[in-house]
């Protein structure tokens, strides 16, 4: 049961981490534009 729990937590963490990375990559050009103004 604990094994299954940690597997689910790892999967959730991986998904959130990937989403955060994509979000950061997507926002970088926007942030750079704002800084350049």
Short mmCIF file of the C-alpha atoms (twelve columns), coordinates in Angstrom:
data_MODEL
# 
_entry.id   MODEL 
# 
loop_
_atom_site.group_PDB 
_atom_site.id 
_atom_site.type_symbol 
_atom_site.label_atom_id 
_atom_site.label_alt_id 
_atom_site.label_comp_id 
_atom_site.label_asym_id 
_atom_site.label_seq_id 
_atom_site.Cartn_x 
_atom_site.Cartn_y 
_atom_site.Cartn_z 
_atom_site.pdbx_PDB_model_num 
ATOM 1  C CA . UNK A 1  0.000  0.000  0.000   1 
ATOM 2  C CA . UNK A 2  2.794  2.417  0.881   1 
ATOM 3  C CA . UNK A 3  4.546  1.473  -2.337  1 
ATOM 4  C CA . UNK A 4  1.496  2.346  -4.367  1 
ATOM 5  C CA . UNK A 5  1.150  5.615  -2.484  1 
ATOM 6  C CA . UNK A 6  4.688  6.735  -3.220  1 
ATOM 7  C CA . UNK A 7  4.288  5.708  -6.867  1 
ATOM 8  C CA . UNK A 8  1.239  7.937  -7.156  1 
ATOM 9  C CA . UNK A 9  3.037  10.786 -5.407  1 
ATOM 10 C CA . UNK A 10 5.991  10.414 -7.762  1 
ATOM 11 C CA . UNK A 11 3.706  10.471 -10.791 1 
ATOM 12 C CA . UNK A 12 1.930  13.574 -9.533  1 
ATOM 13 C CA . UNK A 13 5.239  15.263 -8.769  1 
ATOM 14 C CA . UNK A 14 6.598  14.403 -12.230 1 
ATOM 15 C CA . UNK A 15 3.499  15.844 -13.880 1 
ATOM 16 C CA . UNK A 16 3.641  19.057 -11.863 1 
ATOM 17 C CA . UNK A 17 7.389  19.373 -12.463 1 
ATOM 18 C CA . UNK A 18 6.987  18.947 -16.230 1 
ATOM 19 C CA . UNK A 19 4.141  21.469 -16.249 1 
ATOM 20 C CA . UNK A 20 6.203  23.974 -14.268 1 
ATOM 21 C CA . UNK A 21 9.156  23.524 -16.622 1 
ATOM 22 C CA . UNK A 22 6.961  24.080 -19.674 1 
ATOM 23 C CA . UNK A 23 5.421  27.129 -18.035 1 
ATOM 24 C CA . UNK A 24 8.854  28.552 -17.268 1 
ATOM 25 C CA . UNK A 25 10.037 27.945 -20.838 1 
ATOM 26 C CA . UNK A 26 6.907  29.577 -22.230 1 
ATOM 27 C CA . UNK A 27 7.171  32.639 -19.986 1 
ATOM 28 C CA . UNK A 28 10.893 33.282 -20.523 1 
ATOM 29 C CA . UNK A 29 10.544 35.211 -23.821 1 
ATOM 30 C CA . UNK A 30 7.726  37.249 -22.301 1 
ATOM 31 C CA . UNK A 31 9.804  38.090 -19.219 1 
ATOM 32 C CA . UNK A 32 12.752 39.068 -21.418 1 
ATOM 33 C CA . UNK A 33 10.524 41.385 -23.459 1 
ATOM 34 C CA . UNK A 34 9.233  43.060 -20.307 1 
ATOM 35 C CA . UNK A 35 12.786 43.579 -19.048 1 
ATOM 36 C CA . UNK A 36 13.868 45.110 -22.356 1 
ATOM 37 C CA . UNK A 37 11.133 47.743 -22.320 1 
# 
